[in-house]
Amino acid sequence: DAVRQVFSHHLISLGYQVCTARDAGEALDLLSNPNGCVDLLLTDIAMPGVKVEHLVAEAKRLHPTCQILYTSGYP
């Protein structure tokens, strides 16, 4: 939760509109919003819930121009 809040706060301070999700299921719900446009998906490679590969595939299917940025807390 803390890492998500730090990333979110920083991106908002740079002028980005940010939507956050606690897990892949929540992220899929946000991506499925027909009124939204997603330019970038920032995701942990070990996000709980659905496998990250499925999340990325759905993001690309629903938002073909969406860029993907992977991050991890693992060394």
Backbone hydrogen bonds, N-H to C=O, Kabsch-Sander energy under -0.5 kcal/mol:
donor,donor_aa,acceptor,acceptor_aa,energy
5,Q,1,D,-2.2
6,V,2,A,-2.3
7,F,3,V,-2.6
8,S,4,R,-2.5
9,H,5,Q,-2.8
10,H,6,V,-2.4
11,L,7,F,-2.5
12,I,8,S,-2.5
13,S,9,H,-2.3
14,L,10,H,-1.0
15,G,12,I,-1.9
16,Y,11,L,-2.3
18,V,16,Y,-0.5
24,A,48,P,-2.4
27,A,23,D,-2.1
28,L,24,A,-2.7
29,D,25,G,-1.8
30,L,26,E,-2.1
31,L,27,A,-2.7
32,S,28,L,-1.7
33,N,30,L,-1.2
36,G,33,N,-1.5
39,D,37,C,-0.6
41,L,67,Q,-2.7
42,L,40,L,-0.6
43,T,41,L,-0.6
43,T,69,L,-2.4
45,I,71,T,-2.3
47,M,44,D,-1.2
54,H,51,K,-0.7
55,L,51,K,-1.9
56,V,52,V,-2.7
57,A,53,E,-2.2
58,E,54,H,-2.4
59,A,55,L,-2.3
60,K,56,V,-2.5
61,R,57,A,-2.1
62,L,58,E,-2.8
63,H,59,A,-2.4
66,C,63,H,-2.6
67,Q,39,D,-2.7
69,L,41,L,-3.0
71,T,43,T,-2.4
